[in-house]
Amino acid sequence: MVEEGKREAEKDRAELIHELRNVQAERQALKHLLRKAADLVDNLVEHDCEEPHREKAKVEAERLRRATSF
């Protein structure tokens, strides 16, 4: 009876570790996408855009980059 409980606990632990690793991989992928989006925003802003538009784009790109630090 005790051995069965230990096996079940080990199985639960292995499943939780697997789930945690999946979540960590998803988190890394999302961070990568946010960084890529920030770079795209920076690249899309044309130099001949009006200053308020350039500044707003810079702020948004920085907001996306900050989101990757969580």
mmCIF file of the N, C-alpha and C atoms, coordinates in Angstrom:
data_MODEL
# 
_entry.id   MODEL 
# 
loop_
_atom_site.group_PDB 
_atom_site.id 
_atom_site.type_symbol 
_atom_site.label_atom_id 
_atom_site.label_alt_id 
_atom_site.label_comp_id 
_atom_site.label_asym_id 
_atom_site.label_entity_id 
_atom_site.label_seq_id 
_atom_site.pdbx_PDB_ins_code 
_atom_site.Cartn_x 
_atom_site.Cartn_y 
_atom_site.Cartn_z 
_atom_site.occupancy 
_atom_site.B_iso_or_equiv 
_atom_site.pdbx_formal_charge 
_atom_site.auth_seq_id 
_atom_site.auth_comp_id 
_atom_site.auth_asym_id 
_atom_site.auth_atom_id 
_atom_site.pdbx_PDB_model_num 
ATOM 1   N N  . MET A 1 1  ? 0.813  -1.191 0.000   1.00 0.00 ? 1  MET A N  1 
ATOM 2   C CA . MET A 1 1  ? 0.000  0.000  0.000   1.00 0.00 ? 1  MET A CA 1 
ATOM 3   C C  . MET A 1 1  ? 0.865  1.267  0.000   1.00 0.00 ? 1  MET A C  1 
ATOM 4   N N  . VAL A 1 2  ? 1.911  1.244  0.834   1.00 0.00 ? 2  VAL A N  1 
ATOM 5   C CA . VAL A 1 2  ? 2.819  2.391  0.914   1.00 0.00 ? 2  VAL A CA 1 
ATOM 6   C C  . VAL A 1 2  ? 3.589  2.538  -0.388  1.00 0.00 ? 2  VAL A C  1 
ATOM 7   N N  . GLU A 1 3  ? 4.053  1.429  -0.946  1.00 0.00 ? 3  GLU A N  1 
ATOM 8   C CA . GLU A 1 3  ? 4.791  1.463  -2.216  1.00 0.00 ? 3  GLU A CA 1 
ATOM 9   C C  . GLU A 1 3  ? 3.931  2.042  -3.327  1.00 0.00 ? 3  GLU A C  1 
ATOM 10  N N  . GLU A 1 4  ? 2.673  1.685  -3.354  1.00 0.00 ? 4  GLU A N  1 
ATOM 11  C CA . GLU A 1 4  ? 1.757  2.206  -4.376  1.00 0.00 ? 4  GLU A CA 1 
ATOM 12  C C  . GLU A 1 4  ? 1.619  3.713  -4.242  1.00 0.00 ? 4  GLU A C  1 
ATOM 13  N N  . GLY A 1 5  ? 1.534  4.194  -3.034  1.00 0.00 ? 5  GLY A N  1 
ATOM 14  C CA . GLY A 1 5  ? 1.453  5.636  -2.787  1.00 0.00 ? 5  GLY A CA 1 
ATOM 15  C C  . GLY A 1 5  ? 2.712  6.357  -3.233  1.00 0.00 ? 5  GLY A C  1 
ATOM 16  N N  . LYS A 1 6  ? 3.861  5.738  -2.992  1.00 0.00 ? 6  LYS A N  1 
ATOM 17  C CA . LYS A 1 6  ? 5.133  6.327  -3.417  1.00 0.00 ? 6  LYS A CA 1 
ATOM 18  C C  . LYS A 1 6  ? 5.216  6.403  -4.939  1.00 0.00 ? 6  LYS A C  1 
ATOM 19  N N  . ARG A 1 7  ? 4.773  5.309  -5.588  1.00 0.00 ? 7  ARG A N  1 
ATOM 20  C CA . ARG A 1 7  ? 4.804  5.298  -7.064  1.00 0.00 ? 7  ARG A CA 1 
ATOM 21  C C  . ARG A 1 7  ? 3.873  6.374  -7.632  1.00 0.00 ? 7  ARG A C  1 
ATOM 22  N N  . GLU A 1 8  ? 2.708  6.509  -7.025  1.00 0.00 ? 8  GLU A N  1 
ATOM 23  C CA . GLU A 1 8  ? 1.747  7.527  -7.489  1.00 0.00 ? 8  GLU A CA 1 
ATOM 24  C C  . GLU A 1 8  ? 2.311  8.933  -7.274  1.00 0.00 ? 8  GLU A C  1 
ATOM 25  N N  . ALA A 1 9  ? 2.956  9.144  -6.137  1.00 0.00 ? 9  ALA A N  1 
ATOM 26  C CA . ALA A 1 9  ? 3.557  10.447 -5.852  1.00 0.00 ? 9  ALA A CA 1 
ATOM 27  C C  . ALA A 1 9  ? 4.675  10.756 -6.848  1.00 0.00 ? 9  ALA A C  1 
ATOM 28  N N  . GLU A 1 10 ? 5.487  9.759  -7.165  1.00 0.00 ? 10 GLU A N  1 
ATOM 29  C CA . GLU A 1 10 ? 6.577  9.958  -8.129  1.00 0.00 ? 10 GLU A CA 1 
ATOM 30  C C  . GLU A 1 10 ? 6.017  10.252 -9.522  1.00 0.00 ? 10 GLU A C  1 
ATOM 31  N N  . LYS A 1 11 ? 4.937  9.558  -9.878  1.00 0.00 ? 11 LYS A N  1 
ATOM 32  C CA . LYS A 1 11 ? 4.290  9.804  -11.171 1.00 0.00 ? 11 LYS A CA 1 
ATOM 33  C C  . LYS A 1 11 ? 3.735  11.227 -11.219 1.00 0.00 ? 11 LYS A C  1 
ATOM 34  N N  . ASP A 1 12 ? 3.073  11.648 -10.144 1.00 0.00 ? 12 ASP A N  1 
ATOM 35  C CA . ASP A 1 12 ? 2.546  13.013 -10.082 1.00 0.00 ? 12 ASP A CA 1 
ATOM 36  C C  . ASP A 1 12 ? 3.671  14.038 -10.185 1.00 0.00 ? 12 ASP A C  1 
ATOM 37  N N  . ARG A 1 13 ? 4.772  13.777 -9.499  1.00 0.00 ? 13 ARG A N  1 
ATOM 38  C CA . ARG A 1 13 ? 5.920  14.680 -9.533  1.00 0.00 ? 13 ARG A CA 1 
ATOM 39  C C  . ARG A 1 13 ? 6.482  14.783 -10.948 1.00 0.00 ? 13 ARG A C  1 
ATOM 40  N N  . ALA A 1 14 ? 6.620  13.661 -11.623 1.00 0.00 ? 14 ALA A N  1 
ATOM 41  C CA . ALA A 1 14 ? 7.145  13.654 -12.992 1.00 0.00 ? 14 ALA A CA 1 
ATOM 42  C C  . ALA A 1 14 ? 6.216  14.419 -13.931 1.00 0.00 ? 14 ALA A C  1 
ATOM 43  N N  . GLU A 1 15 ? 4.918  14.248 -13.750 1.00 0.00 ? 15 GLU A N  1 
ATOM 44  C CA . GLU A 1 15 ? 3.955  14.969 -14.592 1.00 0.00 ? 15 GLU A CA 1 
ATOM 45  C C  . GLU A 1 15 ? 4.028  16.469 -14.345 1.00 0.00 ? 15 GLU A C  1 
ATOM 46  N N  . LEU A 1 16 ? 4.176  16.856 -13.079 1.00 0.00 ? 16 LEU A N  1 
ATOM 47  C CA . LEU A 1 16 ? 4.292  18.279 -12.751 1.00 0.00 ? 16 LEU A CA 1 
ATOM 48  C C  . LEU A 1 16 ? 5.569  18.885 -13.318 1.00 0.00 ? 16 LEU A C  1 
ATOM 49  N N  . ILE A 1 17 ? 6.654  18.150 -13.254 1.00 0.00 ? 17 ILE A N  1 
ATOM 50  C CA . ILE A 1 17 ? 7.912  18.635 -13.826 1.00 0.00 ? 17 ILE A CA 1 
ATOM 51  C C  . ILE A 1 17 ? 7.776  18.803 -15.335 1.00 0.00 ? 17 ILE A C  1 
ATOM 52  N N  . HIS A 1 18 ? 7.149  17.843 -15.973 1.00 0.00 ? 18 HIS A N  1 
ATOM 53  C CA . HIS A 1 18 ? 6.923  17.927 -17.421 1.00 0.00 ? 18 HIS A CA 1 
ATOM 54  C C  . HIS A 1 18 ? 6.070  19.147 -17.763 1.00 0.00 ? 18 HIS A C  1 
ATOM 55  N N  . GLU A 1 19 ? 5.003  19.353 -17.003 1.00 0.00 ? 19 GLU A N  1 
ATOM 56  C CA . GLU A 1 19 ? 4.123  20.498 -17.249 1.00 0.00 ? 19 GLU A CA 1 
ATOM 57  C C  . GLU A 1 19 ? 4.871  21.812 -17.021 1.00 0.00 ? 19 GLU A C  1 
ATOM 58  N N  . LEU A 1 20 ? 5.679  21.859 -15.970 1.00 0.00 ? 20 LEU A N  1 
ATOM 59  C CA . LEU A 1 20 ? 6.468  23.062 -15.689 1.00 0.00 ? 20 LEU A CA 1 
ATOM 60  C C  . LEU A 1 20 ? 7.419  23.372 -16.838 1.00 0.00 ? 20 LEU A C  1 
ATOM 61  N N  . ARG A 1 21 ? 8.092  22.362 -17.342 1.00 0.00 ? 21 ARG A N  1 
ATOM 62  C CA . ARG A 1 21 ? 9.020  22.587 -18.462 1.00 0.00 ? 21 ARG A CA 1 
ATOM 63  C C  . ARG A 1 21 ? 8.289  23.071 -19.709 1.00 0.00 ? 21 ARG A C  1 
ATOM 64  N N  . ASN A 1 22 ? 7.093  22.554 -19.947 1.00 0.00 ? 22 ASN A N  1 
ATOM 65  C CA . ASN A 1 22 ? 6.303  23.031 -21.085 1.00 0.00 ? 22 ASN A CA 1 
ATOM 66  C C  . ASN A 1 22 ? 5.942  24.504 -20.919 1.00 0.00 ? 22 ASN A C  1 
ATOM 67  N N  . VAL A 1 23 ? 5.531  24.876 -19.725 1.00 0.00 ? 23 VAL A N  1 
ATOM 68  C CA . VAL A 1 23 ? 5.165  26.274 -19.461 1.00 0.00 ? 23 VAL A CA 1 
ATOM 69  C C  . VAL A 1 23 ? 6.381  27.180 -19.602 1.00 0.00 ? 23 VAL A C  1 
ATOM 70  N N  . GLN A 1 24 ? 7.532  26.729 -19.118 1.00 0.00 ? 24 GLN A N  1 
ATOM 71  C CA . GLN A 1 24 ? 8.751  27.527 -19.253 1.00 0.00 ? 24 GLN A CA 1 
ATOM 72  C C  . GLN A 1 24 ? 9.132  27.709 -20.718 1.00 0.00 ? 24 GLN A C  1 
ATOM 73  N N  . ALA A 1 25 ? 8.971  26.682 -21.524 1.00 0.00 ? 25 ALA A N  1 
ATOM 74  C CA . ALA A 1 25 ? 9.277  26.784 -22.954 1.00 0.00 ? 25 ALA A CA 1 
ATOM 75  C C  . ALA A 1 25 ? 8.311  27.752 -23.636 1.00 0.00 ? 25 ALA A C  1 
ATOM 76  N N  . GLU A 1 26 ? 7.045  27.682 -23.270 1.00 0.00 ? 26 GLU A N  1 
ATOM 77  C CA . GLU A 1 26 ? 6.057  28.610 -23.839 1.00 0.00 ? 26 GLU A CA 1 
ATOM 78  C C  . GLU A 1 26 ? 6.393  30.044 -23.452 1.00 0.00 ? 26 GLU A C  1 
ATOM 79  N N  . ARG A 1 27 ? 6.788  30.244 -22.213 1.00 0.00 ? 27 ARG A N  1 
ATOM 80  C CA . ARG A 1 27 ? 7.144  31.579 -21.730 1.00 0.00 ? 27 ARG A CA 1 
ATOM 81  C C  . ARG A 1 27 ? 8.326  32.137 -22.527 1.00 0.00 ? 27 ARG A C  1 
ATOM 82  N N  . GLN A 1 28 ? 9.333  31.313 -22.749 1.00 0.00 ? 28 GLN A N  1 
ATOM 83  C CA . GLN A 1 28 ? 10.498 31.752 -23.532 1.00 0.00 ? 28 GLN A CA 1 
ATOM 84  C C  . GLN A 1 28 ? 10.090 32.102 -24.965 1.00 0.00 ? 28 GLN A C  1 
ATOM 85  N N  . ALA A 1 29 ? 9.209  31.308 -25.546 1.00 0.00 ? 29 ALA A N  1 
ATOM 86  C CA . ALA A 1 29 ? 8.748  31.579 -26.912 1.00 0.00 ? 29 ALA A CA 1 
ATOM 87  C C  . ALA A 1 29 ? 7.989  32.900 -26.965 1.00 0.00 ? 29 ALA A C  1 
ATOM 88  N N  . LEU A 1 30 ? 7.165  33.157 -25.967 1.00 0.00 ? 30 LEU A N  1 
ATOM 89  C CA . LEU A 1 30 ? 6.421  34.420 -25.933 1.00 0.00 ? 30 LEU A CA 1 
ATOM 90  C C  . LEU A 1 30 ? 7.347  35.611 -25.738 1.00 0.00 ? 30 LEU A C  1 
ATOM 91  N N  . LYS A 1 31 ? 8.352  35.461 -24.901 1.00 0.00 ? 31 LYS A N  1 
ATOM 92  C CA . LYS A 1 31 ? 9.323  36.540 -24.723 1.00 0.00 ? 31 LYS A CA 1 
ATOM 93  C C  . LYS A 1 31 ? 10.032 36.843 -26.039 1.00 0.00 ? 31 LYS A C  1 
ATOM 94  N N  . HIS A 1 32 ? 10.387 35.791 -26.753 1.00 0.00 ? 32 HIS A N  1 
ATOM 95  C CA . HIS A 1 32 ? 11.043 35.967 -28.053 1.00 0.00 ? 32 HIS A CA 1 
ATOM 96  C C  . HIS A 1 32 ? 10.128 36.734 -29.006 1.00 0.00 ? 32 HIS A C  1 
ATOM 97  N N  . LEU A 1 33 ? 8.852  36.365 -29.034 1.00 0.00 ? 33 LEU A N  1 
ATOM 98  C CA . LEU A 1 33 ? 7.904  37.056 -29.916 1.00 0.00 ? 33 LEU A CA 1 
ATOM 99  C C  . LEU A 1 33 ? 7.740  38.522 -29.523 1.00 0.00 ? 33 LEU A C  1 
ATOM 100 N N  . LEU A 1 34 ? 7.722  38.811 -28.229 1.00 0.00 ? 34 LEU A N  1 
ATOM 101 C CA . LEU A 1 34 ? 7.616  40.202 -27.791 1.00 0.00 ? 34 LEU A CA 1 
ATOM 102 C C  . LEU A 1 34 ? 8.841  41.010 -28.211 1.00 0.00 ? 34 LEU A C  1 
ATOM 103 N N  . ARG A 1 35 ? 10.025 40.426 -28.045 1.00 0.00 ? 35 ARG A N  1 
ATOM 104 C CA . ARG A 1 35 ? 11.242 41.136 -28.475 1.00 0.00 ? 35 ARG A CA 1 
ATOM 105 C C  . ARG A 1 35 ? 11.222 41.372 -29.984 1.00 0.00 ? 35 ARG A C  1 
ATOM 106 N N  . LYS A 1 36 ? 10.781 40.370 -30.720 1.00 0.00 ? 36 LYS A N  1 
ATOM 107 C CA . LYS A 1 36 ? 10.705 40.505 -32.176 1.00 0.00 ? 36 LYS A CA 1 
ATOM 108 C C  . LYS A 1 36 ? 9.691  41.588 -32.563 1.00 0.00 ? 36 LYS A C  1 
ATOM 109 N N  . ALA A 1 37 ? 8.573  41.632 -31.873 1.00 0.00 ? 37 ALA A N  1 
ATOM 110 C CA . ALA A 1 37 ? 7.565  42.660 -32.146 1.00 0.00 ? 37 ALA A CA 1 
ATOM 111 C C  . ALA A 1 37 ? 8.121  44.044 -31.853 1.00 0.00 ? 37 ALA A C  1 
ATOM 112 N N  . ALA A 1 38 ? 8.870  44.175 -30.767 1.00 0.00 ? 38 ALA A N  1 
ATOM 113 C CA . ALA A 1 38 ? 9.471  45.471 -30.439 1.00 0.00 ? 38 ALA A CA 1 
ATOM 114 C C  . ALA A 1 38 ? 10.447 45.905 -31.530 1.00 0.00 ? 38 ALA A C  1 
ATOM 115 N N  . ASP A 1 39 ? 11.241 44.979 -32.013 1.00 0.00 ? 39 ASP A N  1 
ATOM 116 C CA . ASP A 1 39 ? 12.175 45.296 -33.098 1.00 0.00 ? 39 ASP A CA 1 
ATOM 117 C C  . ASP A 1 39 ? 11.428 45.704 -34.362 1.00 0.00 ? 39 ASP A C  1 
ATOM 118 N N  . LEU A 1 40 ? 10.333 45.012 -34.653 1.00 0.00 ? 40 LEU A N  1 
ATOM 119 C CA . LEU A 1 40 ? 9.542  45.367 -35.838 1.00 0.00 ? 40 LEU A CA 1 
ATOM 120 C C  . LEU A 1 40 ? 8.951  46.759 -35.714 1.00 0.00 ? 40 LEU A C  1 
ATOM 121 N N  . VAL A 1 41 ? 8.466  47.095 -34.538 1.00 0.00 ? 41 VAL A N  1 
ATOM 122 C CA . VAL A 1 41 ? 7.914  48.443 -34.328 1.00 0.00 ? 41 VAL A CA 1 
ATOM 123 C C  . VAL A 1 41 ? 9.005  49.477 -34.578 1.00 0.00 ? 41 VAL A C  1 
ATOM 124 N N  . ASP A 1 42 ? 10.182 49.240 -34.021 1.00 0.00 ? 42 ASP A N  1 
ATOM 125 C CA . ASP A 1 42 ? 11.294 50.173 -34.246 1.00 0.00 ? 42 ASP A CA 1 
ATOM 126 C C  . ASP A 1 42 ? 11.633 50.299 -35.731 1.00 0.00 ? 42 ASP A C  1 
ATOM 127 N N  . ASN A 1 43 ? 11.635 49.190 -36.433 1.00 0.00 ? 43 ASN A N  1 
ATOM 128 C CA . ASN A 1 43 ? 11.993 49.208 -37.852 1.00 0.00 ? 43 ASN A CA 1 
ATOM 129 C C  . ASN A 1 43 ? 10.914 49.820 -38.731 1.00 0.00 ? 43 ASN A C  1 
ATOM 130 N N  . LEU A 1 44 ? 9.670  49.730 -38.314 1.00 0.00 ? 44 LEU A N  1 
ATOM 131 C CA . LEU A 1 44 ? 8.583  50.258 -39.130 1.00 0.00 ? 44 LEU A CA 1 
ATOM 132 C C  . LEU A 1 44 ? 8.462  51.778 -39.068 1.00 0.00 ? 44 LEU A C  1 
ATOM 133 N N  . VAL A 1 45 ? 8.970  52.346 -38.014 1.00 0.00 ? 45 VAL A N  1 
ATOM 134 C CA . VAL A 1 45 ? 8.883  53.798 -37.881 1.00 0.00 ? 45 VAL A CA 1 
ATOM 135 C C  . VAL A 1 45 ? 9.842  54.426 -38.876 1.00 0.00 ? 45 VAL A C  1 
ATOM 136 N N  . GLU A 1 46 ? 9.273  55.185 -39.770 1.00 0.00 ? 46 GLU A N  1 
ATOM 137 C CA . GLU A 1 46 ? 10.088 55.825 -40.800 1.00 0.00 ? 46 GLU A CA 1 
ATOM 138 C C  . GLU A 1 46 ? 10.655 57.142 -40.284 1.00 0.00 ? 46 GLU A C  1 
ATOM 139 N N  . HIS A 1 47 ? 11.797 57.471 -40.779 1.00 0.00 ? 47 HIS A N  1 
ATOM 140 C CA . HIS A 1 47 ? 12.455 58.691 -40.324 1.00 0.00 ? 47 HIS A CA 1 
ATOM 141 C C  . HIS A 1 47 ? 11.683 59.943 -40.730 1.00 0.00 ? 47 HIS A C  1 
ATOM 142 N N  . ASP A 1 48 ? 10.866 59.830 -41.760 1.00 0.00 ? 48 ASP A N  1 
ATOM 143 C CA . ASP A 1 48 ? 10.110 61.005 -42.172 1.00 0.00 ? 48 ASP A CA 1 
ATOM 144 C C  . ASP A 1 48 ? 8.752  61.095 -41.466 1.00 0.00 ? 48 ASP A C  1 
ATOM 145 N N  . CYS A 1 49 ? 8.506  60.202 -40.504 1.00 0.00 ? 49 CYS A N  1 
ATOM 146 C CA . CYS A 1 49 ? 7.282  60.286 -39.707 1.00 0.00 ? 49 CYS A CA 1 
ATOM 147 C C  . CYS A 1 49 ? 7.385  61.503 -38.790 1.00 0.00 ? 49 CYS A C  1 
ATOM 148 N N  . GLU A 1 50 ? 6.238  62.018 -38.429 1.00 0.00 ? 50 GLU A N  1 
ATOM 149 C CA . GLU A 1 50 ? 6.229  63.145 -37.503 1.00 0.00 ? 50 GLU A CA 1 
ATOM 150 C C  . GLU A 1 50 ? 6.730  62.681 -36.141 1.00 0.00 ? 50 GLU A C  1 
ATOM 151 N N  . GLU A 1 51 ? 7.370  63.588 -35.439 1.00 0.00 ? 51 GLU A N  1 
ATOM 152 C CA . GLU A 1 51 ? 7.991  63.261 -34.157 1.00 0.00 ? 51 GLU A CA 1 
ATOM 153 C C  . GLU A 1 51 ? 7.030  62.609 -33.156 1.00 0.00 ? 51 GLU A C  1 
ATOM 154 N N  . PRO A 1 52 ? 5.807  63.090 -33.005 1.00 0.00 ? 52 PRO A N  1 
ATOM 155 C CA . PRO A 1 52 ? 4.912  62.430 -32.031 1.00 0.00 ? 52 PRO A CA 1 
ATOM 156 C C  . PRO A 1 52 ? 4.670  60.951 -32.356 1.00 0.00 ? 52 PRO A C  1 
ATOM 157 N N  . HIS A 1 53 ? 4.615  60.624 -33.637 1.00 0.00 ? 53 HIS A N  1 
ATOM 158 C CA . HIS A 1 53 ? 4.405  59.236 -34.046 1.00 0.00 ? 53 HIS A CA 1 
ATOM 159 C C  . HIS A 1 53 ? 5.655  58.391 -33.767 1.00 0.00 ? 53 HIS A C  1 
ATOM 160 N N  . ARG A 1 54 ? 6.808  58.960 -34.031 1.00 0.00 ? 54 ARG A N  1 
ATOM 161 C CA . ARG A 1 54 ? 8.057  58.243 -33.734 1.00 0.00 ? 54 ARG A CA 1 
ATOM 162 C C  . ARG A 1 54 ? 8.194  58.001 -32.237 1.00 0.00 ? 54 ARG A C  1 
ATOM 163 N N  . GLU A 1 55 ? 7.886  59.021 -31.458 1.00 0.00 ? 55 GLU A N  1 
ATOM 164 C CA . GLU A 1 55 ? 8.005  58.895 -30.003 1.00 0.00 ? 55 GLU A CA 1 
ATOM 165 C C  . GLU A 1 55 ? 7.024  57.855 -29.465 1.00 0.00 ? 55 GLU A C  1 
ATOM 166 N N  . LYS A 1 56 ? 5.809  57.859 -29.977 1.00 0.00 ? 56 LYS A N  1 
ATOM 167 C CA . LYS A 1 56 ? 4.820  56.882 -29.529 1.00 0.00 ? 56 LYS A CA 1 
ATOM 168 C C  . LYS A 1 56 ? 5.283  55.461 -29.870 1.00 0.00 ? 56 LYS A C  1 
ATOM 169 N N  . ALA A 1 57 ? 5.858  55.280 -31.047 1.00 0.00 ? 57 ALA A N  1 
ATOM 170 C CA . ALA A 1 57 ? 6.352  53.966 -31.457 1.00 0.00 ? 57 ALA A CA 1 
ATOM 171 C C  . ALA A 1 57 ? 7.500  53.520 -30.548 1.00 0.00 ? 57 ALA A C  1 
ATOM 172 N N  . LYS A 1 58 ? 8.392  54.455 -30.189 1.00 0.00 ? 58 LYS A N  1 
ATOM 173 C CA . LYS A 1 58 ? 9.489  54.124 -29.293 1.00 0.00 ? 58 LYS A CA 1 
ATOM 174 C C  . LYS A 1 58 ? 8.968  53.692 -27.929 1.00 0.00 ? 58 LYS A C  1 
ATOM 175 N N  . VAL A 1 59 ? 7.966  54.394 -27.440 1.00 0.00 ? 59 VAL A N  1 
ATOM 176 C CA . VAL A 1 59 ? 7.376  54.057 -26.144 1.00 0.00 ? 59 VAL A CA 1 
ATOM 177 C C  . VAL A 1 59 ? 6.751  52.664 -26.189 1.00 0.00 ? 59 VAL A C  1 
ATOM 178 N N  . GLU A 1 60 ? 6.039  52.374 -27.259 1.00 0.00 ? 60 GLU A N  1 
ATOM 179 C CA . GLU A 1 60 ? 5.401  51.063 -27.391 1.00 0.00 ? 60 GLU A CA 1 
ATOM 180 C C  . GLU A 1 60 ? 6.437  49.945 -27.518 1.00 0.00 ? 60 GLU A C  1 
ATOM 181 N N  . ALA A 1 61 ? 7.486  50.200 -28.268 1.00 0.00 ? 61 ALA A N  1 
ATOM 182 C CA . ALA A 1 61 ? 8.544  49.195 -28.409 1.00 0.00 ? 61 ALA A CA 1 
ATOM 183 C C  . ALA A 1 61 ? 9.201  48.932 -27.057 1.00 0.00 ? 61 ALA A C  1 
ATOM 184 N N  . GLU A 1 62 ? 9.436  49.975 -26.296 1.00 0.00 ? 62 GLU A N  1 
ATOM 185 C CA . GLU A 1 62 ? 10.039 49.808 -24.973 1.00 0.00 ? 62 GLU A CA 1 
ATOM 186 C C  . GLU A 1 62 ? 9.084  49.074 -24.026 1.00 0.00 ? 62 GLU A C  1 
ATOM 187 N N  . ARG A 1 63 ? 7.804  49.334 -24.145 1.00 0.00 ? 63 ARG A N  1 
ATOM 188 C CA . ARG A 1 63 ? 6.815  48.639 -23.318 1.00 0.00 ? 63 ARG A CA 1 
ATOM 189 C C  . ARG A 1 63 ? 6.846  47.138 -23.616 1.00 0.00 ? 63 ARG A C  1 
ATOM 190 N N  . LEU A 1 64 ? 6.966  46.797 -24.890 1.00 0.00 ? 64 LEU A N  1 
ATOM 191 C CA . LEU A 1 64 ? 7.062  45.376 -25.260 1.00 0.00 ? 64 LEU A CA 1 
ATOM 192 C C  . LEU A 1 64 ? 8.336  44.750 -24.704 1.00 0.00 ? 64 LEU A C  1 
ATOM 193 N N  . ARG A 1 65 ? 9.427  45.482 -24.754 1.00 0.00 ? 65 ARG A N  1 
ATOM 194 C CA . ARG A 1 65 ? 10.689 44.960 -24.226 1.00 0.00 ? 65 ARG A CA 1 
ATOM 195 C C  . ARG A 1 65 ? 10.619 44.766 -22.700 1.00 0.00 ? 65 ARG A C  1 
ATOM 196 N N  . ARG A 1 66 ? 9.974  45.714 -22.017 1.00 0.00 ? 66 ARG A N  1 
ATOM 197 C CA . ARG A 1 66 ? 9.843  45.565 -20.565 1.00 0.00 ? 66 ARG A CA 1 
ATOM 198 C C  . ARG A 1 66 ? 9.003  44.342 -20.215 1.00 0.00 ? 66 ARG A C  1 
ATOM 199 N N  . ALA A 1 67 ? 8.030  44.033 -21.042 1.00 0.00 ? 67 ALA A N  1 
ATOM 200 C CA . ALA A 1 67 ? 7.178  42.878 -20.778 1.00 0.00 ? 67 ALA A CA 1 
ATOM 201 C C  . ALA A 1 67 ? 7.968  41.569 -20.808 1.00 0.00 ? 67 ALA A C  1 
ATOM 202 N N  . THR A 1 68 ? 9.102  41.574 -21.460 1.00 0.00 ? 68 THR A N  1 
ATOM 203 C CA . THR A 1 68 ? 9.906  40.341 -21.519 1.00 0.00 ? 68 THR A CA 1 
ATOM 204 C C  . THR A 1 68 ? 10.714 40.132 -20.241 1.00 0.00 ? 68 THR A C  1 
ATOM 205 N N  . SER A 1 69 ? 10.734 41.108 -19.360 1.00 0.00 ? 69 SER A N  1 
ATOM 206 C CA . SER A 1 69 ? 11.534 40.972 -18.140 1.00 0.00 ? 69 SER A CA 1 
ATOM 207 C C  . SER A 1 69 ? 10.777 40.308 -17.001 1.00 0.00 ? 69 SER A C  1 
ATOM 208 N N  . PHE A 1 70 ? 9.525  40.008 -17.226 1.00 0.00 ? 70 PHE A N  1 
ATOM 209 C CA . PHE A 1 70 ? 8.730  39.366 -16.156 1.00 0.00 ? 70 PHE A CA 1 
ATOM 210 C C  . PHE A 1 70 ? 8.859  37.870 -16.208 1.00 0.00 ? 70 PHE A C  1 
# 
